[in-house]
Amino acid sequence: MDQIDKEKFSQARNKAFKLLSYRERTIKEIEDRLRKKDFEEEIIKAVVDFLLEKDYLNEERFAEMWIRSRKKHHPRGRKLIYKELKNKGLNQRIINNALNQYLSNQEELEMAEYLKDKWLRRRTEEDSSSYKLKNYLANKGFSYDLIYQVTDK
Protein backbone atom coordinates (compact mmCIF):
# COMPACT_ATOMS: atom_id res chain seq x y z
CA MET A 1 0.00 0.00 0.00
CA ASP A 2 1.22 3.47 -0.76
CA GLN A 3 0.94 6.35 1.70
CA ILE A 4 -2.53 7.48 0.57
CA ASP A 5 -3.95 3.96 0.96
CA LYS A 6 -2.48 3.66 4.46
CA GLU A 7 -4.02 6.98 5.39
CA LYS A 8 -7.42 5.97 4.00
CA PHE A 9 -7.14 2.57 5.70
CA SER A 10 -6.37 4.26 9.00
CA GLN A 11 -9.35 6.63 8.63
CA ALA A 12 -11.70 3.78 7.75
CA ARG A 13 -10.38 1.62 10.60
CA ASN A 14 -10.88 4.46 13.07
CA LYS A 15 -14.43 4.98 11.82
CA ALA A 16 -15.09 1.26 12.29
CA PHE A 17 -13.63 1.36 15.82
CA LYS A 18 -15.90 4.27 16.65
CA LEU A 19 -18.95 2.32 15.44
CA LEU A 20 -17.86 -0.74 17.42
CA SER A 21 -17.41 1.33 20.56
CA TYR A 22 -21.19 1.80 20.77
CA ARG A 23 -22.19 -1.84 20.25
CA GLU A 24 -21.31 -5.02 18.38
CA ARG A 25 -21.79 -4.82 14.60
CA THR A 26 -22.10 -7.23 11.71
CA ILE A 27 -19.83 -7.26 8.69
CA LYS A 28 -22.67 -5.85 6.57
CA GLU A 29 -23.26 -2.97 8.99
CA ILE A 30 -19.58 -1.98 8.97
CA GLU A 31 -19.37 -2.26 5.18
CA ASP A 32 -22.54 -0.21 4.69
CA ARG A 33 -21.44 2.53 7.07
CA LEU A 34 -17.99 2.78 5.47
CA ARG A 35 -19.57 2.94 2.00
CA LYS A 36 -21.70 5.86 3.19
CA LYS A 37 -18.46 7.62 4.11
CA ASP A 38 -17.24 7.05 0.51
CA PHE A 39 -14.38 4.69 1.29
CA GLU A 40 -13.22 2.53 -1.61
CA GLU A 41 -14.18 -1.15 -1.70
CA GLU A 42 -10.58 -2.35 -1.31
CA ILE A 43 -10.16 -0.20 1.82
CA ILE A 44 -13.46 -1.49 3.24
CA LYS A 45 -12.44 -5.09 2.57
CA ALA A 46 -9.03 -4.53 4.20
CA VAL A 47 -10.65 -2.99 7.30
CA VAL A 48 -13.20 -5.82 7.61
CA ASP A 49 -10.43 -8.43 7.22
CA PHE A 50 -8.39 -6.64 9.92
CA LEU A 51 -11.38 -6.49 12.30
CA LEU A 52 -12.21 -10.17 11.74
CA GLU A 53 -8.59 -11.21 12.23
CA LYS A 54 -8.38 -9.30 15.54
CA ASP A 55 -11.84 -10.59 16.61
CA TYR A 56 -13.34 -7.10 16.83
CA LEU A 57 -16.02 -8.35 14.45
CA ASN A 58 -17.67 -11.64 15.36
CA GLU A 59 -21.09 -12.40 13.95
CA GLU A 60 -21.83 -15.26 16.39
CA ARG A 61 -21.15 -12.88 19.28
CA PHE A 62 -23.32 -10.22 17.60
CA ALA A 63 -26.25 -12.65 17.29
CA GLU A 64 -25.91 -13.63 20.95
CA MET A 65 -25.82 -9.97 22.03
CA TRP A 66 -28.83 -9.10 19.88
CA ILE A 67 -30.94 -11.96 21.24
CA ARG A 68 -29.99 -11.20 24.86
CA SER A 69 -30.84 -7.54 24.32
CA ARG A 70 -34.20 -8.42 22.81
CA LYS A 71 -35.03 -10.73 25.72
CA LYS A 72 -34.10 -8.16 28.34
CA HIS A 73 -35.16 -4.80 26.87
CA HIS A 74 -37.36 -5.21 23.79
CA PRO A 75 -39.23 -8.53 23.85
CA ARG A 76 -39.77 -9.99 20.41
CA GLY A 77 -40.77 -13.37 19.05
CA ARG A 78 -38.45 -15.79 17.32
CA LYS A 79 -39.74 -14.87 13.84
CA LEU A 80 -39.09 -11.13 14.26
CA ILE A 81 -35.66 -11.67 15.83
CA TYR A 82 -34.80 -13.94 12.90
CA LYS A 83 -35.92 -11.24 10.44
CA GLU A 84 -33.94 -8.53 12.27
CA LEU A 85 -30.76 -10.61 12.24
CA LYS A 86 -31.27 -11.50 8.57
CA ASN A 87 -31.61 -7.79 7.77
CA LYS A 88 -28.35 -7.16 9.63
CA GLY A 89 -26.63 -9.45 7.13
CA LEU A 90 -26.16 -12.61 9.18
CA ASN A 91 -26.43 -15.94 7.44
CA GLN A 92 -29.14 -18.47 8.23
CA ARG A 93 -26.83 -20.95 9.99
CA ILE A 94 -25.53 -18.36 12.46
CA ILE A 95 -29.05 -17.08 13.16
CA ASN A 96 -30.55 -20.53 13.72
CA ASN A 97 -27.67 -21.63 15.96
CA ALA A 98 -27.97 -18.46 18.05
CA LEU A 99 -31.76 -18.72 18.35
CA ASN A 100 -31.56 -22.36 19.39
CA GLN A 101 -28.79 -21.64 21.87
CA TYR A 102 -29.96 -18.36 23.44
CA LEU A 103 -33.77 -18.35 23.12
CA SER A 104 -35.67 -21.21 24.69
CA ASN A 105 -39.34 -21.86 24.08
CA GLN A 106 -39.99 -21.02 27.74
CA GLU A 107 -38.25 -17.63 27.40
CA GLU A 108 -40.26 -16.85 24.28
CA LEU A 109 -43.47 -17.79 26.12
CA GLU A 110 -42.49 -15.49 29.03
CA MET A 111 -41.84 -12.59 26.62
CA ALA A 112 -45.25 -13.10 25.00
CA GLU A 113 -46.89 -13.18 28.45
CA TYR A 114 -45.09 -9.97 29.41
CA LEU A 115 -46.20 -8.18 26.23
CA LYS A 116 -49.77 -9.47 26.65
CA ASP A 117 -49.92 -8.14 30.23
CA LYS A 118 -48.42 -4.82 29.19
CA TRP A 119 -50.91 -4.50 26.32
CA LEU A 120 -53.89 -5.35 28.55
CA ARG A 121 -52.86 -2.82 31.23
CA ARG A 122 -53.22 -0.05 28.66
CA ARG A 123 -56.54 -1.26 27.27
CA THR A 124 -58.95 -1.98 30.07
CA GLU A 125 -61.88 -2.53 27.71
CA GLU A 126 -60.16 -5.41 25.89
CA ASP A 127 -59.87 -9.00 27.12
CA SER A 128 -57.06 -11.51 26.68
CA SER A 129 -58.76 -13.28 23.76
CA SER A 130 -59.06 -10.04 21.79
CA TYR A 131 -58.35 -10.14 18.07
CA LYS A 132 -56.33 -6.91 18.44
CA LEU A 133 -54.11 -8.48 21.10
CA LYS A 134 -53.44 -11.51 18.91
CA ASN A 135 -52.58 -9.20 16.02
CA TYR A 136 -50.23 -7.19 18.26
CA LEU A 137 -48.37 -10.33 19.36
CA ALA A 138 -48.18 -11.57 15.76
CA ASN A 139 -46.62 -8.24 14.76
CA LYS A 140 -44.04 -8.74 17.52
CA GLY A 141 -42.93 -11.96 15.81
CA PHE A 142 -44.62 -14.65 17.88
CA SER A 143 -46.00 -17.77 16.21
CA TYR A 144 -49.75 -18.29 16.15
CA ASP A 145 -49.41 -21.45 18.24
CA LEU A 146 -47.66 -19.46 20.95
CA ILE A 147 -50.15 -16.58 20.67
CA TYR A 148 -53.12 -18.92 21.19
CA GLN A 149 -51.29 -20.60 24.06
CA VAL A 150 -50.85 -17.20 25.77
CA THR A 151 -54.21 -15.60 24.97
CA ASP A 152 -56.72 -18.46 25.22
CA LYS A 153 -56.20 -19.45 28.82
C-alpha positions in Angstrom: 0.0 0.0 0.0 1.2 3.5 -0.8 0.9 6.4 1.7 -2.5 7.5 0.6 -4.0 4.0 1.0 -2.5 3.7 4.5 -4.0 7.0 5.4 -7.4 6.0 4.0 -7.1 2.6 5.7 -6.4 4.3 9.0 -9.3 6.6 8.6 -11.7 3.8 7.8 -10.4 1.6 10.6 -10.9 4.5 13.1 -14.4 5.0 11.8 -15.1 1.3 12.3 -13.6 1.4 15.8 -15.9 4.3 16.7 -18.9 2.3 15.4 -17.9 -0.7 17.4 -17.4 1.3 20.6 -21.2 1.8 20.8 -22.2 -1.8 20.2 -21.3 -5.0 18.4 -21.8 -4.8 14.6 -22.1 -7.2 11.7 -19.8 -7.3 8.7 -22.7 -5.9 6.6 -23.3 -3.0 9.0 -19.6 -2.0 9.0 -19.4 -2.3 5.2 -22.5 -0.2 4.7 -21.4 2.5 7.1 -18.0 2.8 5.5 -19.6 2.9 2.0 -21.7 5.9 3.2 -18.5 7.6 4.1 -17.2 7.1 0.5 -14.4 4.7 1.3 -13.2 2.5 -1.6 -14.2 -1.2 -1.7 -10.6 -2.4 -1.3 -10.2 -0.2 1.8 -13.5 -1.5 3.2 -12.4 -5.1 2.6 -9.0 -4.5 4.2 -10.6 -3.0 7.3 -13.2 -5.8 7.6 -10.4 -8.4 7.2 -8.4 -6.6 9.9 -11.4 -6.5 12.3 -12.2 -10.2 11.7 -8.6 -11.2 12.2 -8.4 -9.3 15.5 -11.8 -10.6 16.6 -13.3 -7.1 16.8 -16.0 -8.4 14.5 -17.7 -11.6 15.4 -21.1 -12.4 13.9 -21.8 -15.3 16.4 -21.1 -12.9 19.3 -23.3 -10.2 17.6 -26.2 -12.7 17.3 -25.9 -13.6 21.0 -25.8 -10.0 22.0 -28.8 -9.1 19.9 -30.9 -12.0 21.2 -30.0 -11.2 24.9 -30.8 -7.5 24.3 -34.2 -8.4 22.8 -35.0 -10.7 25.7 -34.1 -8.2 28.3 -35.2 -4.8 26.9 -37.4 -5.2 23.8 -39.2 -8.5 23.8 -39.8 -10.0 20.4 -40.8 -13.4 19.1 -38.5 -15.8 17.3 -39.7 -14.9 13.8 -39.1 -11.1 14.3 -35.7 -11.7 15.8 -34.8 -13.9 12.9 -35.9 -11.2 10.4 -33.9 -8.5 12.3 -30.8 -10.6 12.2 -31.3 -11.5 8.6 -31.6 -7.8 7.8 -28.3 -7.2 9.6 -26.6 -9.4 7.1 -26.2 -12.6 9.2 -26.4 -15.9 7.4 -29.1 -18.5 8.2 -26.8 -20.9 10.0 -25.5 -18.4 12.5 -29.1 -17.1 13.2 -30.6 -20.5 13.7 -27.7 -21.6 16.0 -28.0 -18.5 18.1 -31.8 -18.7 18.4 -31.6 -22.4 19.4 -28.8 -21.6 21.9 -30.0 -18.4 23.4 -33.8 -18.3 23.1 -35.7 -21.2 24.7 -39.3 -21.9 24.1 -40.0 -21.0 27.7 -38.3 -17.6 27.4 -40.3 -16.8 24.3 -43.5 -17.8 26.1 -42.5 -15.5 29.0 -41.8 -12.6 26.6 -45.2 -13.1 25.0 -46.9 -13.2 28.4 -45.1 -10.0 29.4 -46.2 -8.2 26.2 -49.8 -9.5 26.7 -49.9 -8.1 30.2 -48.4 -4.8 29.2 -50.9 -4.5 26.3 -53.9 -5.4 28.5 -52.9 -2.8 31.2 -53.2 0.0 28.7 -56.5 -1.3 27.3 -59.0 -2.0 30.1 -61.9 -2.5 27.7 -60.2 -5.4 25.9 -59.9 -9.0 27.1 -57.1 -11.5 26.7 -58.8 -13.3 23.8 -59.1 -10.0 21.8 -58.3 -10.1 18.1 -56.3 -6.9 18.4 -54.1 -8.5 21.1 -53.4 -11.5 18.9 -52.6 -9.2 16.0 -50.2 -7.2 18.3 -48.4 -10.3 19.4 -48.2 -11.6 15.8 -46.6 -8.2 14.8 -44.0 -8.7 17.5 -42.9 -12.0 15.8 -44.6 -14.7 17.9 -46.0 -17.8 16.2 -49.7 -18.3 16.1 -49.4 -21.5 18.2 -47.7 -19.5 20.9 -50.2 -16.6 20.7 -53.1 -18.9 21.2 -51.3 -20.6 24.1 -50.9 -17.2 25.8 -54.2 -15.6 25.0 -56.7 -18.5 25.2 -56.2 -19.4 28.8 
